[in-house]
C-alpha cells in the first residue's frame, strides 16, 4: 500500500513540474511575445488555471495528510 501511494505521489509531482515548466518557460513567453489581445488573454487565463490547480493540489495534500483538518470527521 505504501509503495502505491509513493508511486502516485512521485508521478503527480513529476507531471506537475513538467506541466509547470512547459507552461512558464515555453508557452507564456511565446504568448507574450506575440502581443495580441487574444494571446494576452490566453496567457492570463492559463496562469489563473495553473494557480487554481496549484491551490487544489495544496488543499488535497493537506486534507490527505490531516483528514480531521477543517472540521472533517
Secondary structure as the mmCIF struct_conf table of DSSP 4:
data_model
#
loop_
_struct_conf.conf_type_id
_struct_conf.id
_struct_conf.beg_label_comp_id
_struct_conf.beg_label_asym_id
_struct_conf.beg_label_seq_id
_struct_conf.end_label_comp_id
_struct_conf.end_label_asym_id
_struct_conf.end_label_seq_id
HELX_RH_AL_P HELX_RH_AL_P1 UNK A 2 UNK A 22
HELX_RH_PI_P HELX_RH_PI_P1 UNK A 23 UNK A 27
HELX_RH_AL_P HELX_RH_AL_P2 UNK A 28 UNK A 34
HELX_RH_AL_P HELX_RH_AL_P3 UNK A 37 UNK A 65
TURN_TY1_P TURN_TY1_P1 UNK A 67 UNK A 68
HELX_RH_3T_P HELX_RH_3T_P1 UNK A 69 UNK A 71
#
